[in-house]
Amino acid sequence: MSQVFVFLEGKDGTLKKGSVELLTWAKTNGLETSAGAIGADAAGLAKQAGAFGAKVAFASTPSAEGYNPEVYVSLLKEMISASGAQIVLANASALAKDAFPRVAARMDSSVASDCTGLKMDGGKLIALKPLYSGKCTAEVEFESGLNIVLMRSNQLPVMDADGSEADVKTIDAPQASGNVTLEKTVQGASNKPDLTEANVIISGGRGMGEAKNFEILEDLAGTLGATVGASRAVVDAGWVPHGMQVGQTGKTVSPSLYIACGISGAIQHMAGMSGSKVIVAINKDADAPIFQKASYGIVGDIFELAGPLKEELSKALN
């Protein structure tokens, strides 16, 4: 039986949905699962992993706050080695994208990043990775003994917690060498879920006119419990921070619902949201390329539609 190690990430002491997706996949496929968490909430996250199939979970809390690649990579290597896993799964978060290529180099293995699917074939792991702005999908097979896959969130089903707790093993963190120091932590653009983890996203483009009009989208997002995103043109104009950018040079997202407001549909933007399950486009230009990708399209002015749309959504949700 293949053994799987899942790297856990959390927020406010609770496992992120993406981590639960990976644990669920491993349990559903009958794989022996262990997990690992690093940080102030590591022990709590490790215990929670047991409710989703992990028998053993490793936890470590470095003395210094924040992400230090030297410390994290050393700990991850130790956790993975102790677990005996042949498969390593993590979310395609900024932290994981920085740490796991380093881990792979240390452990002489390979990484498949930004994957959207997983399957087992005769005991071998195959990862599905979109290419060419989502126009095709590659099946990635591994030749090395250790298979590391970074998965996008919102790609896999989740199961309900069963109340179990994992056997938590504490690992002492090594002292940082001082080659890397954390200067400061910058607060995210929003207190809502990160774009890469959001189930519903409302994005605005140049058609929003000016920065203050994004308040309209924030208001609409509040009704839906959505996170607000933006196109590159809007970010370049300085209307919103780069953390809100969806696209090839921003964040790649895969929500259940993506609402594009005043976005024409440049190929770079569509490359970042093509994994959305349902796409709704609102644009005054009936010939905007975004409509070719949309599941539903509304040819109209977002400034005229926002009020009635919020009213109808409120009725439907209540």
Secondary structure in CASP SS format (residue, H / E / C, confidence):
PFRMAT SS
TARGET T0000
AUTHOR 0000-0000-0000
METHOD secondary structure of the structure
MODEL  1
M C 1.00
S C 1.00
Q E 1.00
V E 1.00
F E 1.00
V E 1.00
F E 1.00
L C 1.00
E C 1.00
G E 1.00
K E 1.00
D C 1.00
G C 1.00
T E 1.00
L E 1.00
K C 1.00
K H 1.00
G H 1.00
S H 1.00
V H 1.00
E H 1.00
L H 1.00
L H 1.00
T H 1.00
W H 1.00
A H 1.00
K H 1.00
T H 1.00
N C 1.00
G C 1.00
L C 1.00
E E 1.00
T E 1.00
S E 1.00
A E 1.00
G E 1.00
A E 1.00
I E 1.00
G C 1.00
A C 1.00
D C 1.00
A H 1.00
A H 1.00
G H 1.00
L H 1.00
A H 1.00
K H 1.00
Q H 1.00
A H 1.00
G H 1.00
A H 1.00
F H 1.00
G C 1.00
A C 1.00
K C 1.00
V E 1.00
A E 1.00
F E 1.00
A E 1.00
S E 1.00
T C 1.00
P C 1.00
S C 1.00
A C 1.00
E C 1.00
G C 1.00
Y C 1.00
N C 1.00
P H 1.00
E H 1.00
V H 1.00
Y H 1.00
V H 1.00
S H 1.00
L H 1.00
L H 1.00
K H 1.00
E H 1.00
M H 1.00
I H 1.00
S H 1.00
A H 1.00
S H 1.00
G C 1.00
A C 1.00
Q C 1.00
I E 1.00
V E 1.00
L E 1.00
A E 1.00
N E 1.00
A C 1.00
S C 1.00
A H 1.00
L H 1.00
A H 1.00
K H 1.00
D H 1.00
A H 1.00
F H 1.00
P H 1.00
R H 1.00
V H 1.00
A H 1.00
A H 1.00
R H 1.00
M C 1.00
D C 1.00
S C 1.00
S E 1.00
V E 1.00
A E 1.00
S E 1.00
D E 1.00
C E 1.00
T C 1.00
G E 1.00
L E 1.00
K E 1.00
M E 1.00
D E 1.00
G C 1.00
G C 1.00
K E 1.00
L E 1.00
I E 1.00
A E 1.00
L E 1.00
K E 1.00
P E 1.00
L E 1.00
Y C 1.00
S C 1.00
G C 1.00
K C 1.00
C E 1.00
T E 1.00
A E 1.00
E E 1.00
V E 1.00
E E 1.00
F C 1.00
E C 1.00
S C 1.00
G C 1.00
L C 1.00
N E 1.00
I E 1.00
V E 1.00
L E 1.00
M E 1.00
R C 1.00
S C 1.00
N C 1.00
Q C 1.00
L C 1.00
P C 1.00
V C 1.00
M C 1.00
D C 1.00
A C 1.00
D C 1.00
G C 1.00
S C 1.00
E C 1.00
A C 1.00
D E 1.00
V E 1.00
K E 1.00
T E 1.00
I C 1.00
D C 1.00
A C 1.00
P C 1.00
Q C 1.00
A C 1.00
S C 1.00
G C 1.00
N C 1.00
V C 1.00
T C 1.00
L C 1.00
E C 1.00
K C 1.00
T C 1.00
V C 1.00
Q C 1.00
G C 1.00
A C 1.00
S C 1.00
N C 1.00
K C 1.00
P C 1.00
D C 1.00
L C 1.00
T C 1.00
E C 1.00
A C 1.00
N C 1.00
V E 1.00
I E 1.00
I E 1.00
S E 1.00
G E 1.00
G C 1.00
R H 1.00
G H 1.00
M H 1.00
G C 1.00
E C 1.00
A H 1.00
K H 1.00
N H 1.00
F H 1.00
E H 1.00
I H 1.00
L H 1.00
E H 1.00
D H 1.00
L H 1.00
A H 1.00
G H 1.00
T H 1.00
L H 1.00
G C 1.00
A C 1.00
T E 1.00
V E 1.00
G E 1.00
A E 1.00
S C 1.00
R H 1.00
A H 1.00
V H 1.00
V H 1.00
D H 1.00
A C 1.00
G C 1.00
W C 1.00
V C 1.00
P C 1.00
H H 1.00
G H 1.00
M H 1.00
Q E 1.00
V E 1.00
G C 1.00
Q C 1.00
T C 1.00
G C 1.00
K E 1.00
T C 1.00
V C 1.00
S C 1.00
P C 1.00
S C 1.00
L E 1.00
Y E 1.00
I E 1.00
A E 1.00
C E 1.00
G C 1.00
I C 1.00
S C 1.00
G C 1.00
A C 1.00
I H 1.00
Q H 1.00
H H 1.00
M H 1.00
A H 1.00
G H 1.00
M H 1.00
S C 1.00
G C 1.00
S C 1.00
K C 1.00
V E 1.00
I E 1.00
V E 1.00
A E 1.00
I E 1.00
N E 1.00
K C 1.00
D C 1.00
A C 1.00
D C 1.00
A C 1.00
P C 1.00
I H 1.00
F H 1.00
Q H 1.00
K H 1.00
A C 1.00
S C 1.00
Y E 1.00
G E 1.00
I E 1.00
V E 1.00
G C 1.00
D C 1.00
I H 1.00
F H 1.00
E H 1.00
L H 1.00
A H 1.00
G H 1.00
P H 1.00
L H 1.00
K H 1.00
E H 1.00
E H 1.00
L H 1.00
S H 1.00
K H 1.00
A H 1.00
L H 1.00
N C 1.00
END
